[in-house]
Amino acid sequence: MKKSLLSLAFVAIFGFNATASTPIDGDKKEIKASESTITWKGYKVTGSHHGSINLKSGHLEMNGKKLTGGEFVVDMTSITVNDLEAGQGKEKLEGHLQSADFFGIESNPISKLVFTSVKPMNENSYTVTGDLTIKGITKPVTLVVSMFENKATATIKIDRTKFDIKYGSGSFFDNLGDKAIYDDFDLVVDLAL
């Protein structure tokens, strides 16, 4: 009798542990933040500027080989301008992008994207809807994510005015002339898995 109770106790303990450690919703694939890149490009009447921002952390949620979700945190304090060199206004533009006119990094050092819907387009690509938070304001965005063996890529066009970034916007200010900055900017994301 004691042997039967002991056997039942082992079955209950090990059976519970096996069940409890099995993921129900799929696997999280952590992103290698230091090997991933985010590049941005902003446009103005007289041209454009581009640069980079560092990914702080992130993961993709997978069900087998299928993408089902994801969440990413971006370090806004790392924003850099790559098309200018020191002495050409690089530091001035970086400081302006970090100021309250643009991303207000003192109060909002991070931005975040949380996937809310993932729909397959084909074997490797997905249409993703997510909640993007910039400057403490959260708005829905849609992007295309393509998955490969050890990487994922995404491109996204963002209307900065939806996140209260109105500086130089022809949508809000008149008579800007060639000082106008377009509302949309582009992000290209390359994630290392």
C-alpha positions in Angstrom: 0.0 0.0 0.0 2.8 2.4 0.9 4.5 1.6 -2.4 1.3 2.4 -4.3 0.9 5.7 -2.5 4.5 6.6 -3.2 4.1 5.7 -6.9 1.0 7.9 -7.1 2.8 10.8 -5.5 5.7 10.5 -8.0 3.3 10.3 -10.9 1.4 13.4 -9.6 4.5 15.5 -9.0 6.4 14.6 -12.2 3.2 14.6 -14.3 2.3 18.1 -13.0 5.8 19.4 -13.6 5.8 18.1 -17.2 2.4 19.7 -17.9 3.3 23.0 -16.1 6.5 23.5 -18.1 4.9 22.8 -21.5 4.2 26.1 -23.3 0.6 26.4 -24.3 0.7 29.4 -26.6 3.9 28.6 -28.4 7.6 29.5 -28.0 9.2 32.9 -27.4 12.2 33.5 -29.7 14.4 36.1 -28.0 15.9 38.7 -30.4 19.7 39.3 -30.3 19.4 43.0 -29.7 23.1 43.8 -30.2 23.1 42.1 -33.6 19.8 43.7 -34.8 19.5 47.0 -36.6 16.8 49.7 -36.9 17.4 52.4 -39.5 15.2 55.4 -40.0 14.7 57.9 -42.8 12.9 61.2 -42.5 12.0 63.5 -45.4 11.9 67.2 -45.9 11.2 69.4 -48.9 14.9 69.9 -49.6 16.0 66.3 -49.1 16.2 63.7 -46.3 18.2 62.4 -43.3 18.8 58.9 -42.1 20.2 57.2 -39.1 19.8 54.4 -36.6 18.2 53.5 -33.3 19.1 50.6 -31.0 16.8 47.8 -30.1 16.8 47.4 -26.3 15.0 44.1 -26.2 12.4 42.0 -28.0 11.0 38.6 -28.8 8.9 36.9 -31.4 6.2 34.4 -30.4 6.1 31.3 -32.6 3.9 28.3 -33.0 6.3 25.9 -34.7 7.6 27.9 -37.7 4.6 30.3 -37.8 4.8 33.8 -36.3 2.0 34.5 -33.8 3.1 37.5 -31.9 5.9 39.8 -30.7 7.0 42.6 -28.5 9.9 45.1 -28.9 11.4 47.9 -26.9 13.5 50.6 -28.6 16.1 52.7 -26.8 15.2 56.2 -28.0 18.3 57.7 -26.3 20.4 55.9 -28.9 19.0 57.8 -31.9 21.8 58.8 -34.3 22.1 60.6 -37.6 24.3 58.7 -40.1 24.2 60.9 -43.2 26.1 63.8 -41.5 29.6 63.8 -40.0 30.8 65.7 -36.9 31.0 69.4 -37.7 28.3 69.2 -40.4 25.4 69.6 -38.0 25.3 66.0 -36.9 25.3 66.8 -33.1 22.8 69.6 -33.6 20.3 67.4 -35.5 20.7 64.5 -33.0 20.1 66.9 -30.1 17.0 68.3 -31.9 15.6 64.8 -32.5 16.1 64.0 -28.8 14.3 67.2 -27.8 10.6 67.7 -27.0 10.2 69.0 -30.6 10.6 65.4 -31.8 11.0 62.4 -29.5 11.3 64.0 -26.1 13.7 61.3 -24.8 14.2 62.8 -21.4 10.6 62.0 -20.5 10.2 59.1 -23.0 13.5 57.1 -23.2 11.8 54.1 -24.8 9.3 53.3 -27.5 7.5 50.0 -27.8 5.7 47.9 -30.3 3.4 45.0 -29.3 1.8 42.8 -32.0 -2.0 42.5 -31.7 -2.7 40.5 -34.9 -0.6 38.4 -37.2 -2.0 37.1 -40.6 0.1 35.0 -43.0 0.6 36.4 -46.5 2.7 33.5 -47.8 5.2 31.0 -46.4 7.6 33.6 -45.1 5.7 36.9 -44.8 3.0 38.2 -42.4 0.8 41.2 -42.2 1.1 42.4 -38.6 -1.0 44.9 -36.7 0.4 46.3 -33.5 0.2 48.9 -30.9 3.1 51.4 -31.3 4.0 53.7 -28.4 6.1 56.8 -29.0 6.2 59.7 -26.5 3.7 57.9 -24.3 1.1 57.8 -27.1 -0.1 54.5 -28.4 -1.6 54.1 -31.9 -2.2 51.1 -34.1 0.2 50.5 -37.0 0.4 47.9 -39.8 3.6 46.4 -41.1 4.9 43.5 -43.1 7.2 41.0 -41.4 9.3 38.5 -43.3 10.8 35.5 -41.5 13.9 33.7 -42.5 16.0 31.0 -40.8 17.9 33.2 -38.4 16.5 36.7 -39.1 13.3 38.6 -39.6 12.8 41.9 -41.4 10.1 44.5 -41.3 9.4 47.9 -42.9 7.0 50.4 -41.5 5.9 53.9 -42.5 4.9 56.1 -39.5 3.0 59.3 -39.4 4.8 61.2 -36.7 2.0 63.7 -36.1 -0.1 60.9 -34.6 2.4 60.8 -31.8 2.3 64.6 -31.2 5.5 65.2 -33.2 4.4 68.2 -35.2 7.6 70.3 -35.5 7.9 71.6 -39.1 4.8 69.8 -40.3 3.0 71.4 -43.2 -0.2 69.8 -41.9 -0.1 72.1 -38.8 2.0 75.1 -39.8 1.6 77.5 -42.7 4.4 79.3 -44.7 7.1 76.8 -43.9 8.4 76.9 -47.5 11.5 74.7 -47.9 11.7 74.2 -44.1 8.8 71.8 -44.1 9.4 68.3 -42.9 7.1 65.6 -44.2 4.8 63.8 -41.6 5.8 60.2 -42.6 9.1 58.6 -41.8 10.3 55.1 -42.6 11.8 52.4 -40.4 13.6 49.3 -41.7 14.2 46.7 -39.1 16.5 43.7 -39.3 16.2 41.3 -36.4 18.8 38.7 -35.5 17.2 35.6 -34.0 
